[in-house]
Amino acid sequence: MSFGEPPEGSIDETSPERLSLGVAGRLSRYLQVLTQANKMGKETISSQELADYTHVNSTQIRRDLSGFGRFGKRGVGYNVDSLVRQIRKILRTSGQHNIALFGAGRLGQAIAGSEIFADHGFRIVALFDTDPRKIGKRVNEALVVRPIEDLPQVVREDDIVVGVIAVPAEAAQGVADDLVAGGVTIIFNYTEALLQVPPEVTVHTASPAVDLLYALYFYLS
């Protein structure tokens, strides 16, 4: 049985320096599936299996991956561990990246205790809140809730690359302003607020409702 992957190899060093949004988005989806497969102890995966989990055509998957090198082995598939490392190199996310999390409520504590970021090389190193009753308390043993006034020092000393906002929607813009002032240029927004930030700052809003609407559209089509 042949999965159609090219012979195994490595990244093509002549790859373009900047990926298109479409390619970057699909590679991120492949990486999510591969990371979970790796945790489950799966050693190889075919392009068709990746297609089943990501809903990206298997031909498109092979085309995306072959554009950067030769990763698979015909009749065997892709080595999961190797492909995880290679895609992280392509996406330039290899290594450890530090996150500052804002909001020590139920959502913030759930995020702090989740492996969703750690699985992809992100580490929550600081947790902030404006509620005096929460400041100084320990969350999930590793984090102590800090006041927002500590943000500039934390960004500088811990090399923060991403700020995650998990506060009430009405407080989100203020937190975003503090992040921008502190020098953070990537914001992950867990609220429904529409954030206004300078052009050089990237905001990604996570919305389960939007994801469900997207899935429902294809279900009803």
C-alpha angles and dihedrals in degrees: 000000000000125000092190097237117148120246116291118271143123144276119306104239090207091066115132114273095233125040123219115251090249095053093043090050094050094045089052090053091049090049092052092054093042093050091053091045089052091052089051090055096251110155102189136024133186127226088246091056090050088050092052092054099039100033089229115133111260090231089056090049092053090046092051093050097041089056089071103037143295112304109153137065119226112249092011107057131216124330102241099211093046094047091050090056093045096049090048088055091049091049089043091234098122115130130024124319124191126227133197112209122205119204126046095200125109095291094045092049091049090052092046090053096044126097092215093106098032090056089065100043099270120128125195103223101166136034121196136190137166095216108104089208091062100041112104094021120124120239121197089346094273101069134058116199109247133196119256089245088074092061100097092049093047093048090051099042100037097037094235112202100173135037117203116202117206102157134113110295093246091059097045099089092053091052090047090052090052091049093050091047089050092055101256112143102182120065127183108200119203093177133083091239119121103231123212111211137156117276092255092060119085119212124193116188118205111209121170089191092058091047090051092049089051091051092045091053092058092042091055096041 
